[in-house]
Amino acid sequence: MFRLLGWLFGFGMFVALGGVAVAAVYLAGVTAQLPDYTVLKDYQPPVTTRVHAADGTLLAEYARERRLFQPMETVPPLVVEAFLSAEDKDFYTHGGIAFDGIVRALRDNLLARMDGNSAIQGGGSSITQQVAKNFLLTSEQTWDRKIQEAILAIRIESTFTKDRILELYLNEIFLGLNSYGVAAAALNYFDKALYQLTLSEAAYIAALPKGPNNYHPFRRPQAAIERRNWVIDRMVENGYVTPQDAAAAKDEPLNVIPRASGSQVYVAEYFTEEVRRELAKLYGEDQLYGGGLSVRTTLEPRLQEYARRALMDGLIAYDHTRGFRAPVASIELGEDWGLDVAKIRPLSDVPEWQLAVVLEVGNNQARIGLRPDNDVDGAIGPDRVEGTLSGPEIRWVSKPVQDILAVGDVVYVSPVAGKDGIYTLEQVPEIEGSLVAMDPRTGRVLAMVGGFSFAESEFNRATQALRQPGSSFKPIVYAAALDNGYTPASVVLDAPVEIRNGDGSIWRPENYAQEFYGPQTLRRGIERSRNVMTVRLARDIGMPLIAEYARMFGIYDTMQPVLAMSLGAGETTNMRMTSAYATIANGGRKIVPTLIDRIQDRYGATVYRHDNRLCDGCSAADWHGQGEPRIVDNREQVLDPMTAYQITSMMEGVVQRGTGTAARALNRPVAGKTGTTNDYKDAWFVGFTPELAVGIYVGFDQPRSMGSSSTGGGMVVPIFTNFMAKALAGRPPTPFNVPPGMTTAWINPNSGAKAFEGEASIKEAFKPGTGPNQLTSVIGIDVNAYDAAARQQNMQQQYNSGITQPSGGNGTFMDPTVRRRTLF
């Protein structure tokens, strides 16, 4: 008997040792390929990049995994308690493995095997085990992976604090709606910061780790509520909340409000997309979509709204002159017209308009059904709203409604103010354009609109469209002349000229009116946009010099030095033109446009700053009587400040007497230049005040004539005036700064000579050592032919036109600001 017992004992020991050996070999094999868990010490999860306007308004978020890293010390206790109750109530007491969870998992899996189901039914993993799986292992459902997970959990617990482990978990876990981490989930589900969550909301987020799709708020709302309530009950069991608070929370609906991705401000899509491209170019796609950058842009939302509205109104006004083209679509109406029209997506960034389907038409009106709104879950709403499309309210269409629309046509409409249920017809214009508004002192782009609708076309006509600037390029030619010996009073002949091209052909430039006006001052040439004068001037100073000025101003990187380029025949962008004019407004210091003020990394350190001016004295350790810090402007001086003022003054004349007179309505100092290209394919106005530089371009994407009335002065200046009136409302007029050392003199605006008593005159600014024209430097004419008789004839023409004369007959001239408004 004893011998048998001894044999059994020995055999048992042999089996046990063998089992231990097999287990050891197995564990050695399983653990041999374990990843290095110490990498968690330096782990940096992908974090959402956020883009803000200048006032802090959130413009856009960019991420492949929408995550906002939340340090553990800032996670509200309510959120922690909800997750511990749902996932691992003993987290702060166990050593990495929740044995009660393992027992429960073994039971469930054994029962499943008995039923013939070989799939793993649940792992009972602790939070630490989930960290090991999410960060270091795959999601493969095998026993080997579960054992590796447990071993890693024990090692992680021996290396990191509980708070660090929980921080990793709460910031990494996937919670649905592309939300990674609790902070992102709070925003994406409830549009709230984490600390603003209620008990009901925190419990719902804590219910999601087991399977976000299983508890989807819209597809499976009842399951979502039941799981949320289960979490609340566990919080009561663990003593985190009272039964009374729990009962109130369980009575609440889910209240999920999905947060939109992409641009958060509908008027700023072109701006934010341009910022996105710039960030990708600076830091690469990985940093953009996972680096957690905080970007402060230059955008002023108020100005952006004004810019978008001004350009939109201008494009619509032109489009209305072309008549109605066609409906957006034509559909067959079924039993529910709401579902039929809902299949057509409206322009998301034109909220002033609604899509509607024609239900009945006749007697110069139509009964329409408005496209139903989508519910928060994306489903089509139940409401069916009808209205009347009134022919008399569609003032831009001359035909009766029944002649242009039929039942089933889908069109855009907008409500008529003060008339409930009455709508007018709208249509998306074919014409396109762009507007750029910039601070002329810094280059900060305060507003940018790249087209009528970003939802319709993402092509940014402010930065991507290469178009001919036409006459808006002329100030660069005149600035080059003023910088090289000419004055605003220098005279150039406006008469036919022939230019022989390299291929032997002859180019004969013409003025807009196809007339010639004889000797003209530089001021008159730019005010009236004389093409032939500009060509003569360019030929005289040389196109290579003008090409260099165009490069310095940033309009062209390289420009062909041919005379046609002096009239703006080359292609450039609105952004470049606006920054060139901003350089003039800035006294000739180079302006480099920017959409970004500052970029910070995920830790708050500044990694980019646009303003690179030097600050003398800003880094002083203490104060010992020294003066205030001094900002040193180290930007390139590309134009003499006196020249900048002269060309500014001449472009003020464009507004007061020339092709941009519509801007006089602003009643403040404004300088600018119109531009209209051949066959009226492009129309421009670029102008500025001391506070704001604005460039506007209008034209078809596929260049074609807009019609003979579509000039920069007639079509674009009103858009400029509309925008500037709102942008500068409440700000007193500011005169342009006159550089010290300049002199002024009254000159005859025709001859450029010093004005005599009784002559029409204008006050002109001159650099030291220069003065009014003495009729010795007239480009393109015989000076002797320009005699007193011609001078008297020009004076008489002005008298006959009602030009204001010196008051009182005593040689005393009127105030120059009044005189400038009444000349010509």
ROZA-637963 format. One record per residue (C-alpha): x negated, z, y negated. Coordinates in steps of 0.5 Angstrom, whole numbers, plus 500, padded with zeros to 3 digits. Each point is the difference from the previous one (the first is absolute). Layout:
<sites>
XZY ...
</sites>
This chain:
<sites>
500500500 495502495 496494502 506496499 501503493 492499498 501493502 506499496 497503494 493496501 505494500 504502494 493501496 498494502 506496498 500504493 493499499 501492502 506500495 496503494 494495502 505495499 504503494 493500497 498493502 507498497 499504494 493497499 502493500 506501496 496504494 494495501 504495495 503505495 499498493 496504495 505505497 495502495 502494496 506503498 496504495 499494495 506497502 503496494 507497502 503494497 503502493 505496496 497497494 505501494 500496493 503503494 502498493 496502494 506506499 499502507 506496503 499498507 500492500 498499508 497503506 495496505 499502507 500498507 502507502 504503495 496507499 499505495 495505502 503507499 494506500 503506504 500505495 505496496 505498506 506505499 501505505 507497501 497494503 495504504 505504503 505494502 494497503 498506504 507501502 501493503 493499503 496506501 503507498 494503503 495496497 496506496 499504506 499495506 493497501 502493500 504499506 508503500 500502507 508501500 500493498 496498505 504503505 506497497 497493501 498501507 507502502 503494497 495495503 501503507 507500499 499493498 496498506 505503505 505495497 495494501 498500493 493499499 499500492 498506497 506504497 496503494 493504499 502506497 494499495 498505495 499498493 492500502 501496506 504495495 494500495 496498506 504495502 502497494 493500497 495499506 504497506 505495502 507501501 500498507 504504505 496502505 497507503 493498499 502500492 504506500 494504503 495497495 505502495 500507502 493500500 499498493 505504498 496506502 494498497 503498494 503507499 493503501 498496495 505499494 505505497 507500501 501498493 496494501 503498506 507500497 497497494 498494504 506500504 505500494 496494497 499496506 507500504 505494499 507502498 503493500 502495494 492499500 499507498 494503502 499508498 505504497 499499493 501492501 507502504 502504495 500494495 502495505 506504502 502504494 496497494 498507499 493504500 499504506 501507496 507497498 503500507 506504502 501503507 504495502 495494498 494504503 503501506 502493501 493498499 497505505 505497505 497493500 493501503 503499507 503493499 502498493 504494502 504505505 502503493 501495496 504502494 504493500 500497507 501507503 502505495 504505505 494501504 496501494 505505497 500504507 492500501 500502492 505506502 496502506 493501496 504504495 503504506 492501502 499502493 505506501 497502507 493501497 503504494 498494494 507500498 506504500 507497504 503500493 495495497 500496507 507499500 501497493 494496502 503497506 506498496 496496496 500492501 493497501 500497493 495495501 498496495 494495502 495499495 498492498 493498501 496495496 502500492 504506498 502497493 504493501 497497493 493501502 499497506 495494497 496506497 499504507 499494504 494498495 497507501 501500507 496494501 495503495 499506504 499496507 495496496 496507498 501504506 502496506 507500504 498506504 499504493 506497497 505502506 496506502 496503495 504504497 499498493 503502494 501495495 502501492 501493497 501498493 508498501 504502495 507500503 504500493 496494498 501497507 507500500 500497493 495494502 504499506 507499496 497496495 497495504 506500505 505499494 495494497 500496507 507501501 502497493 496494501 503499507 507501497 498494496 499496506 507501503 503503507 496497506 503503506 502506504 495504504 504498506 506498503 503504506 506499505 505506498 502504506 505506501 495505496 497496494 496506499 496500506 499492499 497501493 496506502 496495504 497497494 494505497 501501492 494500496 498508500 496500494 506497495 505506501 504497494 503495504 504500507 501495505 508498501 503495504 506495497 507502504 504496495 499495495 505497494 502500493 493501497 499506504 498502507 502506504 493503503 498505505 494504499 495501505 501507503 494505499 496503506 501507502 494504501 499498507 500493498 507499503 505496496 504504496 508500501 502499492 502493499 500499492 504494497 499497493 501494495 495495498 503498494 498493497 501502492 495505502 495495503 498497493 494496502 504496505 504495497 504498506 506504503 499504505 503496506 496494498 493504502 502505505 504500507 503505505 494503504 495499494 495506499 498501493 497505496 504504495 500505495 505504497 503499493 499506495 507503499 504496504 501504507 500495506 498494496 493496502 496495497 496495504 492500500 495496504 493501501 496496495 495494503 495502494 495505501 495504495 496506499 499506495 494504499 500506495 493503499 497505496 495496496 495506499 499502507 503494504 505504504 506496503 506504497 505495503 499494504 506495503 498494505 506497500 508500500 500504507 495502505 505500505 501493499 493498499 494505501 495495496 498503494 500495494 496505496 494501504 500494505 503494497 495496497 503496494 498496493 500505494 501494496 500502492 499507502 493499501 498497493 499507497 494500505 497494497 502502493 496507501 494496502 500496494 501507496 494503503 496494499 500499492 507498499 506504496 507500500 500495494 496495503 503493500 501495506 503493499 506499504 500493501 500495506 494501505 497496506 496503505 497496505 500503507 494499505 504495504 500496494 508501498 502503494 504506498 504501494 502507499 507501496 503505497 507503502 504496495 496494501 498500493 493502496 500504494 493499497 495505498 502507502 497507500 498503507 506505498 505495499 497496506 502506505 506502497 503493501 496499506 497494498 497496506 496495497 497505495 498504506 497494504 495499493 498507500 498500507 496494500 497503493 498506503 499498507 503501507 495503503 500506495 508500501 499500508 495506499 506504495 505499506 495503505 499506496 507501498 502500508 504494499 496495505 494502504 498493499 503495495 499492500 497499493 504494499 505500493 506500504 499507502 500502493 507499500 501504506 500495505 497504505 503505505 500508499 505506501 504504496 496506501 494497498 503497494 503507498 493503501 497495495 505501495 499508501 493499499 501497493 505505498 494505503 496498494 496495505 498505505 501498507 506502503 501500508 507501502 501505505 506503504 497506503 498506495 497504506 500501508 499506503 498501508 504505504 496506498 501499492 493497499 501494495 497494503 501495495 502500492 501494496 498503493 492500501 499501492 494505499 502507498 494503496 500508501 506500505 495504505 498505496 499507503 503504494 501500493 495502495 502497494 499492502 506495497 505497504 499496506 499492498 503495504 495494500 503493501 495496504 505494501 497493499 501498492 502493502 502498493 498502493 505505497 501497494 501493504 505504504 504502494 500493497 503497506 505506500 502498493 501493501 504502506 504504496 501494496 503496507 506506500 501500492 500492499 498496506 503499507 501507502 505502494 505503505 496506500 500502493 507503502 495506502 499502493 493502502 493497500 499495506 495495502 501495505 500493502 505495503 498495506 504494502 496495505 501493501 507498502 503507499 498502507 497507497 502504495 496506497 500506495 494505500 500505494 498507498 501505495 495506499 504504506 502494505 497494503 505495503 500494504 506496502 500493504 506496502 500494505 502497507 496502506 500493501 498497493 505496497 503499493 504505498 503496494 498498493 503506497 496505505 494502495 496506500 503502493 507498502 500503507 495505501 500504493 507502501 498503506 494504497 504502494 505503505 495504504 496502494 506503496 502504506 493502501 498502493 506503498 499506496 493499499 498499492 497493499 492500500 496495496 494497504 493503498 496497495 493501502 495502494 496496496 505494500 503497493 506497498 502494496 506496498 500493502 504494500 503499507 499493500 493499497 497506502 497501493 501506496 507500497 501498492 506504496 506497502 498497507 503502506 495505504 499504505 495506501 494499505 495504503 493498500 493502503 495502495 496494497 506496501 506498496 505495498 499493502 496496494 503493503 493499502 501501508 506496502 499498507 502492501 501498493 497498494 499506495 501496494 506496502 503507500 501501492 504503495 506495501 501502507 499507499 506499495 504496504 500506506 501505495 507496497 502499508 500508500 503501494 506495502 500504507 502507496 493503501 500507496 496499494 496506496 505504497 501501493 495494498 495505498 495499506 502506503 501498508 506503504 499505506 496496505 505503506 505497496 497493498 498499508 507500501 502495495 495495501 501494504 
</sites>
